[in-house]
């Protein structure tokens, strides 16, 4: 038996070393966009500007949780052939399913609004000053930016018409662009790598501002796992699943198990990539803004401050990164919304129609002059409420042998999953309590 298992593993890793693995990369990278969305820009800038390197450890542990949750979502989709919303409809009662759909839909709408505003803000930072210099008002400029963002998202979504891998690769290009932009920023600021390593591994808070640093840390951790990509990831693996089940078996293994091996690598690579980008955001903010008398706590403030400190190229690259983040996360938000409504209600809904509908709230927000940053913060609060209603069904389903059969989660995985959910829920409650108290 031992020799058989060793032989099976050798066959798997032989396939891993071949070009075959690259065909499986994609789903987790699409999901990873949620971890580097405009909301992360805001929290990471504030964390680095106010507390330097001290909160880097939060990102490390957030990443560990994200890897577990995203893999379980992908695993559910691979094993059952159904998305998380479809599994909820199949295995839970109608009232429970309806309640889960409502919470998921609220989260999806909040996500759509926030990500779309992030894309519009990115365009505004790039071209707004020039337009305002020619007589355009801020509101008019933001409306134009929002409309252009909508067109660009439609173009990205249209890539799916040529095949799912075209859309995946397009989003991966955006993720890569964000990474390159922040690599450039890190090159400019010359961080202290010893401090970076120390505070990545050492959990600590600012001793002079315990409550404030705890508030920001909870905000960073509590908003890490986003409910819409928990639903979405189980759908992203479906096209490859149908292809994998048609392929010859690796001797002694199973098609599903082979795919799970590959998807774990995909999740590990994508989530760690997002972790590095988030860490770069904090490091850049710590070095560039940490010495200032008044900490930079907004996206616009960061953009305005980078130019005088590091040069206009730095400010432009920052805006490009935000634009790429907003466009890709807005696209993923629309995809997640479609998976949610089709899975829970078993109806077909045009993804382009959904994008068109979700433009309206964003245009209203901009037209009445609401602060995009406040909308981003509000969206995080809404997502905090909705998150447990995505994670708990996921864990229940992946723990059931009646659903997963021999692929049901092992005892250690079940414990890790429930501990993760408990931590996230408790921290979200703390975050919401602090916001309610105005702390």
C-alpha positions in Angstrom: 0.0 0.0 0.0 2.8 2.4 0.9 4.5 1.8 -2.4 1.2 2.4 -4.2 0.8 5.8 -2.5 4.4 6.8 -3.2 3.9 5.9 -6.9 0.7 7.8 -7.0 2.4 10.9 -5.5 5.3 10.6 -7.9 2.9 10.5 -10.9 1.1 13.6 -9.6 4.3 15.6 -9.0 5.6 14.5 -12.4 2.4 16.1 -14.0 3.0 19.2 -11.8 6.4 19.7 -13.3 4.9 19.6 -16.8 3.1 22.4 -18.5 -0.2 20.8 -17.4 -0.3 22.8 -14.2 -0.6 26.1 -16.0 -3.9 25.0 -17.5 -5.3 24.8 -13.9 -4.2 28.3 -12.8 -7.0 30.9 -12.9 -10.0 30.4 -10.5 -8.1 31.3 -7.4 -6.5 34.3 -9.1 -9.9 35.6 -10.0 -11.1 35.1 -6.4 -7.9 36.8 -5.1 -9.0 40.1 -6.7 -11.4 40.6 -3.7 -8.3 40.6 -1.4 -6.7 43.6 -3.2 -9.9 45.6 -3.9 -10.2 49.4 -3.2 -11.4 48.6 0.3 -8.0 47.0 1.0 -6.3 50.1 -0.4 -8.1 52.3 2.2 -7.4 50.1 5.2 -3.8 49.3 4.3 -3.0 52.9 3.7 -4.4 53.9 7.0 -2.6 51.0 8.8 0.8 51.8 7.3 0.5 55.5 7.7 -0.6 55.5 11.3 1.2 52.5 12.7 4.1 51.8 10.4 5.1 48.2 9.9 3.4 47.0 13.1 0.3 45.5 11.5 2.0 43.4 8.9 1.3 40.3 11.0 -2.4 40.8 10.6 -2.1 40.3 6.8 -0.1 37.1 7.3 -2.8 35.5 9.5 -5.5 36.8 7.3 -3.9 35.1 4.4 -3.8 31.7 6.2 -7.6 32.0 6.8 -8.2 33.0 3.2 -6.3 30.0 1.9 -8.4 27.6 4.0 -11.8 29.3 3.1 -11.1 29.6 -0.6 -9.9 26.1 -0.9 -13.0 24.7 0.8 -15.2 26.7 -1.6 -13.3 25.3 -4.6 -13.3 21.8 -3.1 -17.1 21.9 -2.7 -17.5 22.9 -6.3 -15.1 20.3 -7.6 -16.5 17.4 -5.6 -20.3 18.1 -6.0 -20.3 19.8 -9.4 -22.5 22.5 -7.9 -21.8 26.0 -6.7 -22.2 26.9 -3.0 -25.6 28.6 -3.7 -26.8 25.6 -5.6 -25.7 23.3 -2.8 -27.6 25.5 -0.3 -30.7 25.2 -2.4 -30.4 21.5 -2.6 -29.6 20.7 1.0 -31.3 23.4 3.1 -34.9 24.1 3.7 -36.7 26.7 1.6 -36.9 29.4 4.4 -33.2 28.9 5.2 -32.3 29.1 1.5 -34.4 32.3 1.0 -32.7 33.9 4.1 -29.2 33.0 2.8 -30.1 34.4 -0.6 -31.2 37.7 0.8 -28.0 38.1 2.9 -25.9 37.1 -0.1 -27.7 39.5 -2.4 -27.3 42.4 0.0 -23.5 41.6 0.2 -23.3 41.4 -3.6 -25.0 44.7 -4.1 -22.8 46.4 -1.5 -19.7 44.9 -3.1 -20.8 46.0 -6.6 -21.3 49.5 -5.4 -18.0 49.8 -3.6 -15.8 48.2 -6.3 -17.4 50.3 -9.0 -16.8 53.5 -7.1 -13.2 52.3 -6.6 -12.7 52.0 -10.4 -14.3 55.4 -10.9 -12.1 57.0 -8.3 -9.0 55.5 -10.0 -10.0 57.1 -13.3 -10.8 60.4 -11.5 -7.3 60.4 -9.9 -5.7 59.9 -13.3 -7.7 62.4 -15.4 -9.8 64.4 -13.0 -7.4 67.2 -12.3 -7.0 67.9 -16.0 -10.7 67.9 -16.6 -11.4 70.2 -13.6 -8.7 72.6 -14.8 -10.9 73.0 -18.0 -14.0 73.9 -16.0 -15.5 70.5 -15.1 -16.9 70.1 -11.6 -15.8 67.3 -9.3 -19.2 65.7 -9.5 -19.3 65.9 -13.3 -15.8 64.4 -13.5 -16.7 61.5 -11.2 -19.9 60.8 -13.3 -17.9 60.6 -16.5 -15.3 58.4 -14.7 -18.1 56.1 -13.6 -19.6 55.8 -17.1 -16.2 55.0 -18.6 -15.6 52.4 -15.9 -18.9 50.8 -16.7 -17.9 50.5 -20.4 -14.6 49.0 -19.5 -16.2 46.4 -17.2 -18.6 45.5 -20.0 -15.5 44.9 -22.3 -13.9 42.7 -19.6 -17.0 40.7 -19.1 -17.3 40.2 -22.9 -14.0 38.3 -22.8 -16.1 35.4 -21.4 -17.8 35.1 -24.8 -14.6 33.9 -26.2 -14.1 31.3 -23.5 -13.8 31.3 -19.7 -10.0 31.2 -19.8 -10.0 34.5 -21.7 -11.8 36.2 -18.9 -9.6 34.5 -16.3 -6.4 35.6 -18.1 -7.7 39.1 -18.5 -8.3 39.4 -14.7 -4.9 37.8 -14.0 -3.4 40.6 -16.1 -5.0 43.1 -13.9 -3.7 41.3 -10.8 -0.2 41.2 -12.3 -0.4 44.9 -13.1 -1.3 45.8 -9.5 1.7 43.7 -8.4 4.0 45.5 -10.8 2.7 48.9 -9.7 3.4 48.1 -6.0 6.8 46.6 -6.8 7.6 50.0 -8.4 6.4 51.8 -5.3 8.5 49.6 -3.0 11.6 50.2 -5.2 11.1 54.0 -4.7 10.6 54.0 -0.9 13.5 51.6 0.1 11.8 49.9 3.1 13.6 48.5 6.1 13.5 44.8 5.3 14.5 43.8 8.9 11.5 45.7 10.3 9.3 44.2 7.6 10.3 40.7 8.5 10.0 41.3 12.2 6.5 42.7 12.2 5.3 40.2 9.7 6.1 37.4 12.2 5.6 39.3 15.5 2.0 40.0 16.5 2.0 43.5 18.1 0.1 46.7 18.4 1.2 50.3 18.8 1.7 50.6 22.6 0.9 54.3 22.5 -2.3 53.8 20.6 -3.6 50.4 21.6 -7.3 51.0 20.9 -6.7 52.8 17.6 -4.3 50.2 16.3 -6.6 47.4 17.4 -9.5 49.1 15.6 -7.5 49.2 12.3 -6.2 45.6 12.8 -9.7 44.3 13.3 -10.8 46.2 10.2 -8.0 44.7 8.2 -8.7 41.1 9.4 -12.5 41.3 9.6 -12.8 42.5 6.0 -10.3 39.9 4.6 -12.5 37.0 3.6 -15.2 38.5 1.3 -18.6 36.6 1.1 -19.1 37.1 -2.6 -15.9 35.3 -3.6 -16.7 32.5 -1.2 -19.8 31.9 -3.3 -18.0 32.6 -6.6 -15.0 30.3 -6.2 -17.2 27.2 -6.2 -18.5 28.3 -9.6 -15.1 29.3 -11.1 -13.9 25.7 -10.9 -16.9 24.2 -12.8 -15.6 24.6 -16.4 -12.4 22.8 -15.7 -14.2 20.2 -13.7 -16.2 19.1 -16.7 -12.9 18.8 -18.7 -11.0 17.0 -15.9 -13.7 14.3 -15.6 -13.2 13.4 -19.3 -9.4 12.9 -18.9 -7.7 9.6 -18.3 -7.1 8.7 -14.7 -3.6 8.9 -13.1 -3.1 5.3 -12.1 -4.2 4.7 -8.5 -5.8 8.1 -8.2 -9.0 9.8 -9.1 -9.9 12.7 -11.4 -11.4 14.7 -8.7 -8.5 14.2 -6.3 -6.0 15.2 -9.1 -8.0 18.4 -9.7 -8.0 19.1 -5.9 -4.2 18.8 -5.9 -3.9 21.3 -8.7 -6.5 23.7 -7.2 -4.8 23.8 -3.9 -1.6 24.9 -5.7 -3.7 27.5 -7.5 -5.2 28.8 -4.2 -1.8 28.8 -2.5 -0.2 30.8 -5.3 -3.0 33.3 -5.7 -3.6 34.0 -2.1 0.1 34.5 -1.4 0.3 36.8 -4.3 -2.5 38.9 -2.9 -0.8 38.8 0.6 2.4 40.2 -0.9 0.6 43.0 -2.6 -1.3 43.9 0.6 1.9 43.8 2.5 3.5 46.1 -0.1 0.6 48.6 0.4 1.3 48.8 4.2 5.1 49.0 3.7 4.8 51.8 1.1 2.4 53.7 3.4 4.6 53.2 6.4 7.7 54.5 4.7 6.1 57.3 2.6 3.6 58.6 5.1 4.7 57.3 8.5 6.9 60.3 9.3 4.3 63.0 8.5 2.7 65.0 11.3 -0.8 64.2 10.0 -1.3 60.6 9.0 -2.7 59.9 5.5 -5.8 57.9 5.9 -7.6 58.3 2.6 -7.0 57.1 -0.9 -7.2 60.6 -2.4 -4.9 61.8 0.4 -2.3 59.1 -0.5 -2.4 60.1 -4.1 -2.0 63.8 -3.4 0.8 63.2 -1.0 2.8 60.7 -3.1 3.6 63.3 -5.9 5.5 65.8 -3.8 7.2 63.0 -1.8 8.2 60.5 -4.4 7.5 62.2 -7.7 4.5 62.3 -10.1 5.4 58.9 -11.5 4.7 57.4 -8.1 1.3 59.1 -7.8 0.4 58.0 -11.4 1.4 54.4 -10.7 -0.7 54.4 -7.5 -3.7 55.6 -9.5 -3.2 53.0 -12.2 -3.0 50.3 -9.5 -6.3 51.6 -8.0 -7.9 51.6 -11.4 -6.8 48.0 -12.1 -8.1 47.0 -8.7 -11.4 48.7 -9.2 -12.1 47.3 -12.7 -11.1 43.8 -11.8 -12.9 43.7 -8.5 -16.0 45.3 -10.1 -16.0 42.6 -12.8 -15.6 39.8 -10.2 -18.4 41.4 -8.1 -20.8 41.2 -11.0 -19.8 37.6 -11.7 -20.5 36.7 -8.1 -23.9 38.4 -8.2 -24.9 36.3 -11.1 -23.7 33.0 -9.4 -25.7 34.0 -6.3 -29.0 34.8 -8.0 -28.9 31.8 -10.4 -27.8 29.4 -7.7 -30.2 30.3 -4.9 -33.3 30.9 -7.1 -32.5 28.6 -10.0 -33.2 31.3 -12.6 -31.1 32.6 -15.5 -30.0 36.2 -15.3 -27.9 38.1 -17.8 -24.5 39.2 -16.4 -24.6 42.3 -18.6 -28.1 43.2 -17.3 -26.8 42.9 -13.8 -23.9 45.2 -14.5 -26.3 47.7 -16.1 -28.6 47.6 -13.0 -25.7 48.0 -10.5 -24.5 51.1 -12.3 -27.6 53.1 -11.2 -26.9 53.1 -7.4 -23.3 54.2 -8.0 -24.3 57.1 -10.3 -26.9 58.2 -7.7 -24.2 58.1 -4.9 -21.8 60.2 -7.1 -24.5 62.6 -8.3 -25.7 63.5 -4.8 -22.1 64.1 -3.8 -21.5 61.3 -1.2 -17.9 60.6 -0.2 -16.7 57.4 -2.0 -14.5 56.6 1.0 -17.5 56.6 3.3 -19.3 54.3 0.9 -16.3 51.9 1.0 -16.4 51.9 4.8 -20.2 51.3 4.8 -19.8 48.4 2.4 -17.3 46.8 4.7 -19.9 47.0 7.5 -22.5 45.3 5.3 -20.1 42.6 4.3 -19.2 42.0 7.9 -22.8 41.2 8.7 -23.2 39.0 5.6 -19.9 37.0 6.0 -21.0 34.4 8.6 -24.0 33.5 6.4 -21.5 32.4 3.6 -19.0 30.7 5.8 -21.3 28.7 8.1 -23.1 26.9 5.2 -19.8 26.3 3.5 -18.4 24.5 6.5 -21.6 22.6 7.2 -21.7 21.3 3.6 -18.0 20.4 3.3 -18.1 18.6 6.6 -21.0 16.3 5.6 -20.2 12.9 4.2 -23.7 12.9 2.6 -22.6 15.8 0.4 -18.8 15.2 0.0 -18.6 11.4 0.5 -15.0 10.4 0.9 -13.9 14.0 0.4 -15.6 15.3 3.5 -13.3 17.5 5.6 -11.0 15.7 8.1 -11.3 16.4 11.8 -8.3 18.8 11.8 -9.8 20.7 8.8 -13.2 21.0 10.5 -11.6 22.4 13.7 -9.5 24.9 11.7 -12.6 25.9 9.8 -14.8 26.6 12.8 -11.9 28.3 14.6 -11.5 30.6 11.6 -15.2 31.4 11.4 -15.3 32.1 15.2 -12.3 34.5 14.9 -13.7 36.3 11.9 -17.2 36.6 13.5 -15.9 37.8 16.8 -13.6 40.4 15.2 -16.4 41.6 12.9 -18.7 42.1 16.0 -15.9 44.0 17.7 -15.4 46.1 14.5 -19.1 46.9 14.2 -19.3 47.7 17.9 -16.4 50.2 17.6 -18.0 51.8 14.6 -21.4 52.1 16.4 -19.7 53.7 19.4 -17.8 56.1 17.1 -14.4 54.9 18.3 
